[in-house]
């Protein structure tokens, strides 16, 4: 697996762990009173659930930190650009010029192929007309 795929996979892992962490915390959090004008929320969580809930954020945050550190390690393993920002900009400009040249060549080839297709279609049309009219080819 190439580095970019590994980075994408790790980003997906971080997002998944974060999503599951937030969802679990939201789902399992004990009810709290929002304001003095509201009644006290009903106590639905058992004592053992409260102790496991207190441990859950620690475990989930540790998993999130581990995934983030793995991502950082992958980023640190990327090769450093050579020559600095100016060299990168020159390389980008060179690649863009090469891309433009290849694009123009492909456009020329496409136009030539379209001309050839029209010629073949004309010849085919003439051949079918000759067959239907029982004419001999010229």
N, C-alpha and C positions, 0 to 999 in steps of 0.2 A: 504494500500500500504506500503510495507516495505521501509526501509531507503534507500537501494541501488536503488530501483526503483525511489524513489523521487529524489535522487541525479542525476540519469540518465535523468529523466524528466527535471530537472532544468538545466543540462548541455545542453540539447537540446533546451531549451528556450533561454539560453544565446547565443547559436550559431545562433539560428533563428533571435533573435533581432539584433545581430551583423551583420549577413548577410544582413538583410533588411536595417539596418542603412547604411552600406557601399554602398549597391546598390542604395538606394534612394539618398544619397549624390552624388554619381557618376552621376546618371541620372539627378538630378535637379540642380547641380552646374552650375553657370553661366560660360560662355566661357571666357577664359583668353588668353592673347597674350603670346605665348611661347618664342618668340624672337623678337628683333627689326627688323629682316629681314623678318618676316612674317607680312601680313596685319592684321589690327585690326579685331577681330572676329565680326560677325554680332550680333546685339542686338536683341535677340528673346524673352527674358523674359520681361513681363510687370512689372510695378512698384509694383503691389500687389503681384506678384509671388516672387519678390525679398524680400519683407518683410516677406512673409510666409517661404521662404527659410532660412532667418536669424533665424527664430524661430524653424525651424524643427530640426537642430542639437541639440539644447538644450533639446527638448522633447525626441528625440531618445537616447541621452546620459543619460538622467534621467531614461528611461526605462531600458537601459543596466546596469546602476549602481544598480537599484532596483533588477533586476534579479541576478546580481552578489552577492548582499547582502543577498538575499534569499538563494543562494547556500552556502554562508559562514555560514549562520545561521543553515542550515542543517548539514554542516560539523561540526560545533561547538556542535551540538546535538548528534554526534556519541559518543558511549561509549569509554572511554579511555582504552587503552590496560593495562592489569594488569601485573605488574612485569617487565616492561621494555622490551628492545630489546632482551636480553638473553632469557627471558621467551617465547617471541614470536618465536624465533628461535628454542627453544626446542619443543614448541607446533607444529611448522611446521614439525620438524623432526619426532615427534611422529605420526602426521597425515600421513606423507609420509610412515612410517613403517607400519601403519595400512592399508593404501591404497595398499601397496605391498603385504601384507598378504592376503587381500581380493582378490586381483588380482590373486594370486597364487591359492587360493581356487576356484575362478571362472574358471580358466584354467583347474583345475582338473575336475570340474563338466562338462565343455565343452567336455573334452576328453572322459569322461564316457558317456556322451550323444551321442557323435559320435559313440562310440563302440556299444551302444544300438541301434542306428539307423541302423548301418550296419547289426546287428543281425536281426532286424525286417525286413530289406530289403531282407536278405537272406531267412528268413522264408516265406516272402510274395512271393518271386520268386519261392521257392519250392512248395508252395501251388498253385500258378497259373500253374506251370508246371504239377503238379498232376491233376489239374482240366482239363487242355487241353489234357493230355494223358490218362485221365480217370483212373488214378491210385488211389488206396486207400492210405490214409496217413499211414505212418509207425509208 
